[in-house]
């Protein structure tokens, strides 16, 4: 198996970008029970939970770039993680200017 290599720009067509209130963030602390502290690009540090659909499909590690959907209430403190970017996608986000924070 191994890692899948992306050779052309067309292979990035399935990259999910932030829409509406969604925010890019970097995982800073693993808390257990599917919860992670995420430093978001809008300046807030949120306690986020991993959605059940991706909880066992994707493993999130420290320093991973994730896409966070803030809750309707407590939007500055809490949110749901619904996408994890791979290393090459993270580099692409930085090159295109979507991700401006270091991590």
Backbone atoms as SQL, in Angstrom:
CREATE TABLE atoms (id INTEGER PRIMARY KEY, chain TEXT, resi INTEGER, resn TEXT, atom TEXT, x REAL, y REAL, z REAL);
INSERT INTO atoms VALUES
  (1, 'A', 1, 'UNK', 'N', 0.827, -1.183, 0.000),
  (2, 'A', 1, 'UNK', 'CA', 0.000, 0.000, 0.000),
  (3, 'A', 1, 'UNK', 'C', 0.874, 1.250, 0.000),
  (4, 'A', 2, 'UNK', 'N', 1.059, 1.890, 1.124),
  (5, 'A', 2, 'UNK', 'CA', 1.856, 3.094, 1.177),
  (6, 'A', 2, 'UNK', 'C', 1.008, 4.340, 0.995),
  (7, 'A', 3, 'UNK', 'N', 1.683, 5.453, 0.897),
  (8, 'A', 3, 'UNK', 'CA', 0.980, 6.723, 0.740),
  (9, 'A', 3, 'UNK', 'C', 0.684, 6.991, -0.725),
  (10, 'A', 4, 'UNK', 'N', -0.445, 7.601, -0.955),
  (11, 'A', 4, 'UNK', 'CA', -0.841, 7.934, -2.311),
  (12, 'A', 4, 'UNK', 'C', -0.205, 9.257, -2.701),
  (13, 'A', 5, 'UNK', 'N', 0.459, 9.283, -3.831),
  (14, 'A', 5, 'UNK', 'CA', 1.114, 10.500, -4.286),
  (15, 'A', 5, 'UNK', 'C', 0.185, 11.268, -5.214),
  (16, 'A', 6, 'UNK', 'N', 0.187, 12.569, -5.038),
  (17, 'A', 6, 'UNK', 'CA', -0.589, 13.433, -5.901),
  (18, 'A', 6, 'UNK', 'C', 0.385, 14.091, -6.866),
  (19, 'A', 7, 'UNK', 'N', 0.161, 13.900, -8.142),
  (20, 'A', 7, 'UNK', 'CA', 1.111, 14.361, -9.140),
  (21, 'A', 7, 'UNK', 'C', 0.682, 15.629, -9.857),
  (22, 'A', 8, 'UNK', 'N', -0.615, 15.897, -9.942),
  (23, 'A', 8, 'UNK', 'CA', -1.084, 17.058, -10.683),
  (24, 'A', 8, 'UNK', 'C', -2.030, 17.886, -9.835),
  (25, 'A', 9, 'UNK', 'N', -2.310, 19.101, -10.303),
  (26, 'A', 9, 'UNK', 'CA', -3.230, 19.982, -9.589),
  (27, 'A', 9, 'UNK', 'C', -4.661, 19.465, -9.628),
  (28, 'A', 10, 'UNK', 'N', -5.022, 18.674, -10.656),
  (29, 'A', 10, 'UNK', 'CA', -6.381, 18.154, -10.720),
  (30, 'A', 10, 'UNK', 'C', -6.677, 17.182, -9.592),
  (31, 'A', 11, 'UNK', 'N', -5.633, 16.579, -9.017),
  (32, 'A', 11, 'UNK', 'CA', -5.841, 15.648, -7.915),
  (33, 'A', 11, 'UNK', 'C', -6.276, 16.360, -6.643),
  (34, 'A', 12, 'UNK', 'N', -6.157, 17.681, -6.590),
  (35, 'A', 12, 'UNK', 'CA', -6.600, 18.439, -5.430),
  (36, 'A', 12, 'UNK', 'C', -8.061, 18.855, -5.537),
  (37, 'A', 13, 'UNK', 'N', -8.769, 18.380, -6.531),
  (38, 'A', 13, 'UNK', 'CA', -10.146, 18.805, -6.726),
  (39, 'A', 13, 'UNK', 'C', -11.056, 18.336, -5.601),
  (40, 'A', 14, 'UNK', 'N', -10.671, 17.314, -4.847),
  (41, 'A', 14, 'UNK', 'CA', -11.519, 16.825, -3.763),
  (42, 'A', 14, 'UNK', 'C', -11.145, 17.414, -2.417),
  (43, 'A', 15, 'UNK', 'N', -10.342, 18.475, -2.381),
  (44, 'A', 15, 'UNK', 'CA', -9.989, 19.139, -1.135),
  (45, 'A', 15, 'UNK', 'C', -11.180, 19.949, -0.655),
  (46, 'A', 16, 'UNK', 'N', -11.559, 19.754, 0.599),
  (47, 'A', 16, 'UNK', 'CA', -12.690, 20.475, 1.179),
  (48, 'A', 16, 'UNK', 'C', -12.171, 21.794, 1.735),
  (49, 'A', 17, 'UNK', 'N', -12.753, 22.904, 1.307),
  (50, 'A', 17, 'UNK', 'CA', -12.366, 24.231, 1.776),
  (51, 'A', 17, 'UNK', 'C', -13.408, 24.764, 2.744),
  (52, 'A', 18, 'UNK', 'N', -13.028, 25.689, 3.631),
  (53, 'A', 18, 'UNK', 'CA', -13.996, 26.250, 4.584),
  (54, 'A', 18, 'UNK', 'C', -15.106, 27.024, 3.880),
  (55, 'A', 19, 'UNK', 'N', -16.333, 26.775, 4.304),
  (56, 'A', 19, 'UNK', 'CA', -17.500, 27.444, 3.745),
  (57, 'A', 19, 'UNK', 'C', -18.344, 27.966, 4.903),
  (58, 'A', 20, 'UNK', 'N', -18.823, 29.175, 4.798),
  (59, 'A', 20, 'UNK', 'CA', -19.690, 29.730, 5.840),
  (60, 'A', 20, 'UNK', 'C', -18.920, 29.993, 7.122),
  (61, 'A', 21, 'UNK', 'N', -19.334, 29.345, 8.212),
  (62, 'A', 21, 'UNK', 'CA', -18.694, 29.569, 9.512),
  (63, 'A', 21, 'UNK', 'C', -17.553, 28.596, 9.787),
  (64, 'A', 22, 'UNK', 'N', -17.251, 27.695, 8.859),
  (65, 'A', 22, 'UNK', 'CA', -16.177, 26.712, 9.074),
  (66, 'A', 22, 'UNK', 'C', -14.825, 27.416, 9.168),
  (67, 'A', 23, 'UNK', 'N', -13.928, 26.837, 9.990),
  (68, 'A', 23, 'UNK', 'CA', -12.631, 27.448, 10.251),
  (69, 'A', 23, 'UNK', 'C', -11.550, 26.378, 10.158),
  (70, 'A', 24, 'UNK', 'N', -10.398, 26.754, 9.628),
  (71, 'A', 24, 'UNK', 'CA', -9.233, 25.878, 9.649),
  (72, 'A', 24, 'UNK', 'C', -8.563, 25.980, 11.008),
  (73, 'A', 25, 'UNK', 'N', -7.987, 24.875, 11.481),
  (74, 'A', 25, 'UNK', 'CA', -7.304, 24.892, 12.764),
  (75, 'A', 25, 'UNK', 'C', -6.237, 23.812, 12.829),
  (76, 'A', 26, 'UNK', 'N', -5.412, 23.886, 13.871),
  (77, 'A', 26, 'UNK', 'CA', -4.341, 22.929, 14.086),
  (78, 'A', 26, 'UNK', 'C', -4.557, 22.257, 15.436),
  (79, 'A', 27, 'UNK', 'N', -4.508, 20.921, 15.458),
  (80, 'A', 27, 'UNK', 'CA', -4.695, 20.157, 16.692),
  (81, 'A', 27, 'UNK', 'C', -3.516, 20.405, 17.621),
  (82, 'A', 28, 'UNK', 'N', -3.790, 20.878, 18.849),
  (83, 'A', 28, 'UNK', 'CA', -2.716, 21.217, 19.780),
  (84, 'A', 28, 'UNK', 'C', -2.623, 20.286, 20.968),
  (85, 'A', 29, 'UNK', 'N', -3.741, 19.660, 21.365),
  (86, 'A', 29, 'UNK', 'CA', -3.704, 18.801, 22.541),
  (87, 'A', 29, 'UNK', 'C', -4.767, 17.721, 22.427),
  (88, 'A', 30, 'UNK', 'N', -4.361, 16.468, 22.656),
  (89, 'A', 30, 'UNK', 'CA', -5.302, 15.355, 22.623),
  (90, 'A', 30, 'UNK', 'C', -5.856, 15.158, 24.037),
  (91, 'A', 31, 'UNK', 'N', -7.177, 15.113, 24.170),
  (92, 'A', 31, 'UNK', 'CA', -7.801, 15.031, 25.486),
  (93, 'A', 31, 'UNK', 'C', -8.451, 13.681, 25.764),
  (94, 'A', 32, 'UNK', 'N', -8.574, 12.834, 24.771),
  (95, 'A', 32, 'UNK', 'CA', -9.223, 11.539, 24.970),
  (96, 'A', 32, 'UNK', 'C', -10.714, 11.614, 24.716),
  (97, 'A', 33, 'UNK', 'N', -11.335, 10.448, 24.564),
  (98, 'A', 33, 'UNK', 'CA', -12.776, 10.329, 24.303),
  (99, 'A', 33, 'UNK', 'C', -13.197, 11.095, 23.055),
  (100, 'A', 34, 'UNK', 'N', -12.303, 11.179, 22.066),
  (101, 'A', 34, 'UNK', 'CA', -12.649, 11.838, 20.812),
  (102, 'A', 34, 'UNK', 'C', -12.680, 13.347, 20.894),
  (103, 'A', 35, 'UNK', 'N', -11.991, 13.914, 21.894),
  (104, 'A', 35, 'UNK', 'CA', -11.952, 15.369, 22.048),
  (105, 'A', 35, 'UNK', 'C', -10.532, 15.876, 21.840),
  (106, 'A', 36, 'UNK', 'N', -10.415, 17.024, 21.215),
  (107, 'A', 36, 'UNK', 'CA', -9.117, 17.603, 20.884),
  (108, 'A', 36, 'UNK', 'C', -9.195, 19.115, 21.062),
  (109, 'A', 37, 'UNK', 'N', -8.140, 19.707, 21.619),
  (110, 'A', 37, 'UNK', 'CA', -8.029, 21.168, 21.655),
  (111, 'A', 37, 'UNK', 'C', -7.454, 21.615, 20.314),
  (112, 'A', 38, 'UNK', 'N', -8.122, 22.555, 19.663),
  (113, 'A', 38, 'UNK', 'CA', -7.732, 23.017, 18.338),
  (114, 'A', 38, 'UNK', 'C', -7.536, 24.524, 18.375),
  (115, 'A', 39, 'UNK', 'N', -6.373, 24.972, 17.912),
  (116, 'A', 39, 'UNK', 'CA', -6.130, 26.409, 17.767),
  (117, 'A', 39, 'UNK', 'C', -6.601, 26.796, 16.375),
  (118, 'A', 40, 'UNK', 'N', -7.652, 27.599, 16.333),
  (119, 'A', 40, 'UNK', 'CA', -8.291, 27.928, 15.056),
  (120, 'A', 40, 'UNK', 'C', -7.687, 29.186, 14.452),
  (121, 'A', 41, 'UNK', 'N', -7.901, 29.346, 13.171),
  (122, 'A', 41, 'UNK', 'CA', -7.325, 30.451, 12.423),
  (123, 'A', 41, 'UNK', 'C', -7.965, 31.786, 12.778),
  (124, 'A', 42, 'UNK', 'N', -9.162, 31.769, 13.351),
  (125, 'A', 42, 'UNK', 'CA', -9.816, 33.024, 13.727),
  (126, 'A', 42, 'UNK', 'C', -9.375, 33.524, 15.101),
  (127, 'A', 43, 'UNK', 'N', -8.390, 32.855, 15.726),
  (128, 'A', 43, 'UNK', 'CA', -7.834, 33.321, 16.992),
  (129, 'A', 43, 'UNK', 'C', -8.367, 32.633, 18.228),
  (130, 'A', 44, 'UNK', 'N', -9.395, 31.814, 18.103),
  (131, 'A', 44, 'UNK', 'CA', -9.972, 31.115, 19.253),
  (132, 'A', 44, 'UNK', 'C', -9.338, 29.737, 19.405),
  (133, 'A', 45, 'UNK', 'N', -9.251, 29.277, 20.651),
  (134, 'A', 45, 'UNK', 'CA', -8.859, 27.897, 20.927),
  (135, 'A', 45, 'UNK', 'C', -10.117, 27.176, 21.349),
  (136, 'A', 46, 'UNK', 'N', -10.491, 26.160, 20.592),
  (137, 'A', 46, 'UNK', 'CA', -11.763, 25.470, 20.821),
  (138, 'A', 46, 'UNK', 'C', -11.553, 24.046, 21.292),
  (139, 'A', 47, 'UNK', 'N', -12.455, 23.587, 22.158),
  (140, 'A', 47, 'UNK', 'CA', -12.542, 22.187, 22.534),
  (141, 'A', 47, 'UNK', 'C', -13.435, 21.524, 21.491),
  (142, 'A', 48, 'UNK', 'N', -12.854, 20.673, 20.669),
  (143, 'A', 48, 'UNK', 'CA', -13.591, 20.089, 19.551),
  (144, 'A', 48, 'UNK', 'C', -13.745, 18.592, 19.745),
  (145, 'A', 49, 'UNK', 'N', -14.822, 18.088, 19.216),
  (146, 'A', 49, 'UNK', 'CA', -15.028, 16.639, 19.225),
  (147, 'A', 49, 'UNK', 'C', -14.989, 16.141, 17.785),
  (148, 'A', 50, 'UNK', 'N', -14.542, 14.903, 17.637),
  (149, 'A', 50, 'UNK', 'CA', -14.475, 14.293, 16.317),
  (150, 'A', 50, 'UNK', 'C', -15.847, 13.725, 16.004),
  (151, 'A', 51, 'UNK', 'N', -16.373, 14.038, 14.852),
  (152, 'A', 51, 'UNK', 'CA', -17.671, 13.496, 14.450),
  (153, 'A', 51, 'UNK', 'C', -17.627, 11.981, 14.448),
  (154, 'A', 52, 'UNK', 'N', -18.718, 11.355, 14.776),
  (155, 'A', 52, 'UNK', 'CA', -18.779, 9.905, 14.858),
  (156, 'A', 52, 'UNK', 'C', -18.455, 9.204, 13.557),
  (157, 'A', 53, 'UNK', 'N', -18.798, 9.837, 12.435),
  (158, 'A', 53, 'UNK', 'CA', -18.563, 9.219, 11.137),
  (159, 'A', 53, 'UNK', 'C', -17.075, 9.078, 10.845),
  (160, 'A', 54, 'UNK', 'N', -16.266, 10.025, 11.316),
  (161, 'A', 54, 'UNK', 'CA', -14.837, 9.957, 11.018),
  (162, 'A', 54, 'UNK', 'C', -14.002, 9.508, 12.216),
  (163, 'A', 55, 'UNK', 'N', -14.637, 9.170, 13.332),
  (164, 'A', 55, 'UNK', 'CA', -13.903, 8.835, 14.548),
  (165, 'A', 55, 'UNK', 'C', -12.986, 7.633, 14.359),
  (166, 'A', 56, 'UNK', 'N', -13.455, 6.602, 13.702),
  (167, 'A', 56, 'UNK', 'CA', -12.641, 5.400, 13.524),
  (168, 'A', 56, 'UNK', 'C', -12.039, 5.283, 12.120),
  (169, 'A', 57, 'UNK', 'N', -12.396, 6.175, 11.230),
  (170, 'A', 57, 'UNK', 'CA', -11.867, 6.120, 9.864),
  (171, 'A', 57, 'UNK', 'C', -10.576, 6.909, 9.716),
  (172, 'A', 58, 'UNK', 'N', -10.474, 8.044, 10.390),
  (173, 'A', 58, 'UNK', 'CA', -9.294, 8.912, 10.299),
  (174, 'A', 58, 'UNK', 'C', -8.694, 9.079, 11.683),
  (175, 'A', 59, 'UNK', 'N', -7.390, 8.972, 11.781),
  (176, 'A', 59, 'UNK', 'CA', -6.692, 9.216, 13.026),
  (177, 'A', 59, 'UNK', 'C', -6.129, 10.620, 12.986),
  (178, 'A', 60, 'UNK', 'N', -6.402, 11.387, 14.024),
  (179, 'A', 60, 'UNK', 'CA', -5.902, 12.753, 14.105),
  (180, 'A', 60, 'UNK', 'C', -4.770, 12.784, 15.117),
  (181, 'A', 61, 'UNK', 'N', -3.656, 13.408, 14.723),
  (182, 'A', 61, 'UNK', 'CA', -2.486, 13.509, 15.581),
  (183, 'A', 61, 'UNK', 'C', -2.191, 14.979, 15.867),
  (184, 'A', 62, 'UNK', 'N', -1.295, 15.225, 16.814),
  (185, 'A', 62, 'UNK', 'CA', -0.898, 16.596, 17.119),
  (186, 'A', 62, 'UNK', 'C', -0.286, 17.239, 15.881),
  (187, 'A', 63, 'UNK', 'N', -0.633, 18.481, 15.641),
  (188, 'A', 63, 'UNK', 'CA', -0.094, 19.209, 14.507),
  (189, 'A', 63, 'UNK', 'C', -0.852, 19.026, 13.214),
  (190, 'A', 64, 'UNK', 'N', -1.862, 18.175, 13.195),
  (191, 'A', 64, 'UNK', 'CA', -2.656, 17.986, 11.985),
  (192, 'A', 64, 'UNK', 'C', -3.542, 19.201, 11.738),
  (193, 'A', 65, 'UNK', 'N', -3.716, 19.542, 10.481),
  (194, 'A', 65, 'UNK', 'CA', -4.613, 20.628, 10.087),
  (195, 'A', 65, 'UNK', 'C', -5.996, 20.016, 9.892),
  (196, 'A', 66, 'UNK', 'N', -6.992, 20.603, 10.563),
  (197, 'A', 66, 'UNK', 'CA', -8.355, 20.077, 10.524),
  (198, 'A', 66, 'UNK', 'C', -9.315, 21.205, 10.164),
  (199, 'A', 67, 'UNK', 'N', -10.497, 20.809, 9.763),
  (200, 'A', 67, 'UNK', 'CA', -11.564, 21.748, 9.462),
  (201, 'A', 67, 'UNK', 'C', -12.603, 21.645, 10.566),
  (202, 'A', 68, 'UNK', 'N', -12.899, 22.776, 11.206),
  (203, 'A', 68, 'UNK', 'CA', -13.765, 22.815, 12.382),
  (204, 'A', 68, 'UNK', 'C', -15.046, 23.560, 12.049),
  (205, 'A', 69, 'UNK', 'N', -16.157, 22.999, 12.502),
  (206, 'A', 69, 'UNK', 'CA', -17.443, 23.670, 12.397),
  (207, 'A', 69, 'UNK', 'C', -17.859, 24.108, 13.800),
  (208, 'A', 70, 'UNK', 'N', -17.799, 25.415, 14.115),
  (209, 'A', 70, 'UNK', 'CA', -18.180, 25.875, 15.452),
  (210, 'A', 70, 'UNK', 'C', -19.651, 25.586, 15.736),
  (211, 'A', 71, 'UNK', 'N', -19.944, 25.321, 17.003),
  (212, 'A', 71, 'UNK', 'CA', -21.323, 25.072, 17.409),
  (213, 'A', 71, 'UNK', 'C', -22.133, 26.361, 17.295),
  (214, 'A', 72, 'UNK', 'N', -23.471, 26.217, 17.238),
  (215, 'A', 72, 'UNK', 'CA', -24.344, 27.388, 17.183),
  (216, 'A', 72, 'UNK', 'C', -24.279, 28.182, 18.489),
  (217, 'A', 73, 'UNK', 'N', -24.245, 27.467, 19.619),
  (218, 'A', 73, 'UNK', 'CA', -24.050, 28.119, 20.902),
  (219, 'A', 73, 'UNK', 'C', -22.636, 27.791, 21.362),
  (220, 'A', 74, 'UNK', 'N', -22.029, 28.619, 22.147),
  (221, 'A', 74, 'UNK', 'CA', -20.636, 28.495, 22.573),
  (222, 'A', 74, 'UNK', 'C', -19.705, 28.405, 21.358),
  (223, 'A', 75, 'UNK', 'N', -19.956, 29.213, 20.357),
  (224, 'A', 75, 'UNK', 'CA', -19.196, 29.119, 19.106),
  (225, 'A', 75, 'UNK', 'C', -17.734, 29.513, 19.283),
  (226, 'A', 76, 'UNK', 'N', -17.415, 30.288, 20.328),
  (227, 'A', 76, 'UNK', 'CA', -16.023, 30.668, 20.558),
  (228, 'A', 76, 'UNK', 'C', -15.250, 29.600, 21.315),
  (229, 'A', 77, 'UNK', 'N', -15.946, 28.648, 21.943),
  (230, 'A', 77, 'UNK', 'CA', -15.290, 27.661, 22.795),
  (231, 'A', 77, 'UNK', 'C', -15.354, 26.234, 22.284),
  (232, 'A', 78, 'UNK', 'N', -16.352, 25.894, 21.483),
  (233, 'A', 78, 'UNK', 'CA', -16.559, 24.501, 21.103),
  (234, 'A', 78, 'UNK', 'C', -16.860, 24.360, 19.622),
  (235, 'A', 79, 'UNK', 'N', -16.582, 23.138, 19.105),
  (236, 'A', 79, 'UNK', 'CA', -16.858, 22.870, 17.705),
  (237, 'A', 79, 'UNK', 'C', -16.721, 21.396, 17.389),
  (238, 'A', 80, 'UNK', 'N', -17.015, 21.048, 16.149),
  (239, 'A', 80, 'UNK', 'CA', -16.910, 19.676, 15.656),
  (240, 'A', 80, 'UNK', 'C', -15.848, 19.617, 14.568),
  (241, 'A', 81, 'UNK', 'N', -15.007, 18.596, 14.618),
  (242, 'A', 81, 'UNK', 'CA', -14.024, 18.359, 13.569),
  (243, 'A', 81, 'UNK', 'C', -14.681, 17.451, 12.541),
  (244, 'A', 82, 'UNK', 'N', -14.700, 17.879, 11.279),
  (245, 'A', 82, 'UNK', 'CA', -15.314, 17.029, 10.271),
  (246, 'A', 82, 'UNK', 'C', -14.416, 16.761, 9.076),
  (247, 'A', 83, 'UNK', 'N', -13.162, 17.246, 9.088),
  (248, 'A', 83, 'UNK', 'CA', -12.240, 16.945, 7.998),
  (249, 'A', 83, 'UNK', 'C', -10.815, 17.073, 8.493),
  (250, 'A', 84, 'UNK', 'N', -9.955, 16.142, 8.077),
  (251, 'A', 84, 'UNK', 'CA', -8.521, 16.206, 8.373),
  (252, 'A', 84, 'UNK', 'C', -7.779, 16.269, 7.052),
  (253, 'A', 85, 'UNK', 'N', -6.852, 17.213, 6.946),
  (254, 'A', 85, 'UNK', 'CA', -6.079, 17.373, 5.726),
  (255, 'A', 85, 'UNK', 'C', -4.811, 16.537, 5.796),
  (256, 'A', 86, 'UNK', 'N', -4.440, 15.945, 4.676),
  (257, 'A', 86, 'UNK', 'CA', -3.186, 15.201, 4.588),
  (258, 'A', 86, 'UNK', 'C', -2.040, 16.188, 4.415),
  (259, 'A', 87, 'UNK', 'N', -0.813, 15.692, 4.520),
  (260, 'A', 87, 'UNK', 'CA', 0.371, 16.558, 4.482),
  (261, 'A', 87, 'UNK', 'C', 0.461, 17.344, 3.176),
  (262, 'A', 88, 'UNK', 'N', 0.232, 16.689, 2.048),
  (263, 'A', 88, 'UNK', 'CA', 0.338, 17.403, 0.770),
  (264, 'A', 88, 'UNK', 'C', -0.809, 18.402, 0.593),
  (265, 'A', 89, 'UNK', 'N', -1.974, 18.103, 1.137),
  (266, 'A', 89, 'UNK', 'CA', -3.081, 19.046, 1.077),
  (267, 'A', 89, 'UNK', 'C', -2.799, 20.263, 1.951),
  (268, 'A', 90, 'UNK', 'N', -2.149, 20.038, 3.105),
  (269, 'A', 90, 'UNK', 'CA', -1.778, 21.141, 3.991),
  (270, 'A', 90, 'UNK', 'C', -0.811, 22.093, 3.279),
  (271, 'A', 91, 'UNK', 'N', 0.166, 21.543, 2.566),
  (272, 'A', 91, 'UNK', 'CA', 1.107, 22.379, 1.823),
  (273, 'A', 91, 'UNK', 'C', 0.397, 23.159, 0.720),
  (274, 'A', 92, 'UNK', 'N', -0.560, 22.523, 0.063),
  (275, 'A', 92, 'UNK', 'CA', -1.336, 23.180, -0.985),
  (276, 'A', 92, 'UNK', 'C', -2.150, 24.338, -0.402),
  (277, 'A', 93, 'UNK', 'N', -2.758, 24.136, 0.785),
  (278, 'A', 93, 'UNK', 'CA', -3.530, 25.193, 1.433),
  (279, 'A', 93, 'UNK', 'C', -2.646, 26.394, 1.756),
  (280, 'A', 94, 'UNK', 'N', -1.417, 26.131, 2.193),
  (281, 'A', 94, 'UNK', 'CA', -0.482, 27.217, 2.505),
  (282, 'A', 94, 'UNK', 'C', -0.075, 27.972, 1.237),
  (283, 'A', 95, 'UNK', 'N', 0.189, 27.233, 0.168),
  (284, 'A', 95, 'UNK', 'CA', 0.595, 27.879, -1.090),
  (285, 'A', 95, 'UNK', 'C', -0.523, 28.758, -1.654),
  (286, 'A', 96, 'UNK', 'N', -1.756, 28.297, -1.537),
  (287, 'A', 96, 'UNK', 'CA', -2.896, 29.052, -2.073),
  (288, 'A', 96, 'UNK', 'C', -3.358, 30.170, -1.142),
  (289, 'A', 97, 'UNK', 'N', -2.829, 30.234, 0.092),
  (290, 'A', 97, 'UNK', 'CA', -3.174, 31.316, 1.015),
  (291, 'A', 97, 'UNK', 'C', -4.377, 31.056, 1.902),
  (292, 'A', 98, 'UNK', 'N', -4.905, 29.850, 1.919),
  (293, 'A', 98, 'UNK', 'CA', -6.040, 29.549, 2.791),
  (294, 'A', 98, 'UNK', 'C', -5.602, 29.373, 4.236),
  (295, 'A', 99, 'UNK', 'N', -4.423, 28.807, 4.458),
  (296, 'A', 99, 'UNK', 'CA', -3.904, 28.548, 5.806),
  (297, 'A', 99, 'UNK', 'C', -2.752, 29.503, 6.050),
  (298, 'A', 100, 'UNK', 'N', -2.938, 30.416, 6.995),
  (299, 'A', 100, 'UNK', 'CA', -1.924, 31.437, 7.255),
  (300, 'A', 100, 'UNK', 'C', -1.194, 31.238, 8.571),
  (301, 'A', 101, 'UNK', 'N', -1.675, 30.344, 9.446),
  (302, 'A', 101, 'UNK', 'CA', -1.029, 30.149, 10.739),
  (303, 'A', 101, 'UNK', 'C', 0.002, 29.044, 10.674),
  (304, 'A', 102, 'UNK', 'N', 0.982, 29.096, 11.554),
  (305, 'A', 102, 'UNK', 'CA', 2.045, 28.076, 11.613),
  (306, 'A', 102, 'UNK', 'C', 1.646, 27.005, 12.602),
  (307, 'A', 103, 'UNK', 'N', 2.126, 25.798, 12.358),
  (308, 'A', 103, 'UNK', 'CA', 1.797, 24.722, 13.282),
  (309, 'A', 103, 'UNK', 'C', 2.686, 23.562, 13.215);
